[in-house]
């Protein structure tokens, strides 16, 4: 009986959803349900990895676990739009989002030429923005995908001075921080929002 009621509400919503309904749906997911997922998301711990340097003098960088903080502050920005509401197709909701300030903390061992040193880099991305899409249908579980629009970061280094010889290394660390934040948003934030959306009827 509960399944029938749920499907009835879902079908009715898809056929007559407004932008206000889309806004309410997204707010319900983010404000009411996402906080239960923050223990997996904020702070977020990414696994260690290693790669080799291909520019002379050659070496390698071994990164320990990376910590990303701030993803839990995501919120809707402006009105959402909806499309594809006729069955049996799925309904889609798209929104602009802001995530506020996000910090990516890197720690590593850097082997560069004959030198081996510990390098730490804290990259702060201010007012991260992006797009968020929900896909919802009567017969399938909802899914969410978030895509960041990343600007430049303010990065504080320890163990790697800014010299003509090391400037490209510092740029490399900044690029790594940017890539890891993109992974954190596109994969981990999306997964958390998907789990949160499973607990919300569409539309409210």
C-alpha positions in Angstrom: 0.0 0.0 0.0 2.8 2.4 0.9 4.5 1.6 -2.5 1.3 2.4 -4.3 0.9 5.8 -2.5 4.5 6.6 -3.1 4.3 5.9 -6.9 1.0 7.8 -7.1 2.6 10.9 -5.5 5.6 10.5 -7.7 3.6 10.2 -10.9 1.4 13.2 -10.0 4.5 15.3 -9.3 6.3 14.5 -12.5 3.2 15.4 -14.6 2.6 18.7 -12.8 5.8 19.9 -11.2 6.6 23.6 -11.1 9.9 25.4 -10.5 8.7 26.2 -7.0 8.2 22.4 -6.5 11.7 21.8 -7.8 13.1 24.4 -5.4 11.3 22.8 -2.5 12.5 19.4 -3.5 16.2 20.4 -3.7 15.9 22.4 -0.4 14.4 19.3 1.3 17.3 17.1 0.1 20.0 19.6 1.0 18.7 21.1 4.2 16.8 18.2 5.8 18.4 15.0 4.5 22.0 15.8 3.6 23.1 16.6 7.2 22.7 12.9 8.0 25.4 12.1 5.4 28.0 14.6 6.6 29.8 12.1 8.7 30.9 10.5 5.4 31.4 13.8 3.6 32.7 16.6 5.8 35.5 16.2 6.5 36.2 13.9 3.6 39.3 11.7 3.6 40.8 10.7 0.2 43.1 7.8 -0.2 46.9 8.1 -0.6 48.5 8.0 -4.0 51.9 8.4 -5.7 53.2 9.5 -9.1 56.5 10.2 -10.8 57.8 13.5 -11.9 58.6 13.7 -15.6 60.5 16.9 -15.7 64.3 17.1 -15.0 65.5 16.6 -12.4 63.3 13.6 -12.1 61.7 12.3 -8.9 58.4 11.3 -7.3 55.7 12.5 -5.0 54.0 10.3 -2.5 50.8 11.8 -1.1 49.4 10.7 2.2 45.6 10.8 2.8 44.1 14.1 1.7 41.5 15.9 3.8 38.8 18.0 2.2 36.6 20.2 4.5 33.6 22.4 3.7 31.6 20.3 1.3 28.7 20.2 3.9 28.0 23.9 3.3 26.4 23.3 -0.1 23.2 25.2 -0.8 21.0 26.1 -3.7 21.7 29.4 -5.5 18.7 30.9 -7.3 15.8 29.0 -8.8 15.9 25.5 -10.1 14.7 24.4 -13.5 12.9 21.2 -14.4 12.4 19.3 -17.7 11.6 15.9 -19.2 8.5 15.5 -17.0 6.4 13.2 -19.3 6.4 9.5 -18.6 8.0 7.1 -19.1 11.0 9.4 -19.2 12.6 10.6 -16.1 12.2 14.0 -14.7 15.3 16.2 -14.3 16.0 19.1 -12.0 18.9 21.5 -12.5 20.2 24.1 -10.1 23.1 26.4 -9.5 24.8 25.7 -6.2 27.4 27.3 -3.9 29.6 25.4 -1.5 31.3 28.2 0.3 35.0 28.0 1.2 36.5 24.6 0.8 39.9 23.6 2.0 42.1 20.8 0.6 44.9 19.8 2.9 47.8 17.9 1.1 50.7 16.2 2.8 53.4 14.4 0.9 57.0 13.1 0.6 58.7 14.8 -2.3 61.8 13.2 -4.0 63.3 15.8 -6.3 66.7 15.2 -7.7 68.8 14.2 -4.7 66.5 15.9 -2.2 63.8 14.2 -0.1 61.5 16.5 1.9 58.1 16.6 3.5 55.8 19.0 1.8 52.4 20.2 3.1 50.0 22.4 1.2 46.7 23.9 2.3 44.7 25.1 -0.6 41.6 27.2 0.1 39.0 27.6 -2.7 36.8 30.6 -1.9 33.0 30.4 -2.7 33.0 27.3 -4.8 30.2 27.3 -7.3 28.7 24.6 -9.5 25.7 22.9 -11.0 23.6 20.2 -9.5 21.3 17.8 -11.3 18.7 15.4 -10.0 17.3 12.6 -12.1 14.0 11.2 -10.7 11.6 8.6 -12.2 8.6 6.5 -11.1 10.4 3.2 -11.3 14.0 4.0 -10.6 15.8 5.4 -7.6 16.8 9.1 -7.8 20.3 10.1 -8.6 22.3 13.4 -8.2 25.3 14.7 -10.0 27.2 17.8 -8.9 29.8 19.6 -11.1 32.1 22.3 -9.7 33.2 25.5 -11.3 36.6 25.9 -9.7 38.5 29.2 -9.6 42.0 29.8 -8.3 43.0 28.8 -4.8 45.0 30.5 -2.0 47.7 27.9 -1.2 50.0 28.0 1.9 53.0 25.7 1.6 55.3 24.2 4.2 58.6 22.6 3.1 58.6 24.0 -0.5 59.8 27.5 -0.9 58.9 29.5 -4.0 62.1 29.6 -6.1 62.6 29.6 -9.9 63.6 25.9 -9.6 60.5 24.9 -7.5 57.9 27.2 -8.9 56.5 24.5 -11.3 56.3 22.1 -8.4 54.1 24.5 -6.4 51.9 24.8 -9.5 51.7 21.1 -9.6 50.5 20.8 -6.0 47.9 23.4 -6.7 46.7 21.4 -9.8 46.5 18.3 -7.6 44.4 20.1 -5.0 42.1 21.3 -7.8 41.8 17.8 -9.3 41.1 16.3 -5.9 38.4 18.9 -5.1 36.8 18.1 -8.4 36.7 14.4 -7.5 35.3 15.2 -4.1 32.4 17.2 -5.6 31.7 15.1 -8.6 31.9 11.7 -6.9 31.6 12.0 -3.1 29.2 15.0 -2.9 27.1 13.5 -5.7 26.9 10.2 -3.8 25.9 11.8 -0.6 23.2 13.9 -2.3 21.9 10.7 -4.0 21.6 8.9 -0.7 19.8 11.9 0.7 17.4 12.1 -2.2 16.4 8.5 -1.6 14.5 9.7 1.4 12.6 12.5 -0.3 9.4 12.2 -2.5 9.4 14.2 -5.7 8.0 16.8 -5.6 7.1 17.8 -2.1 
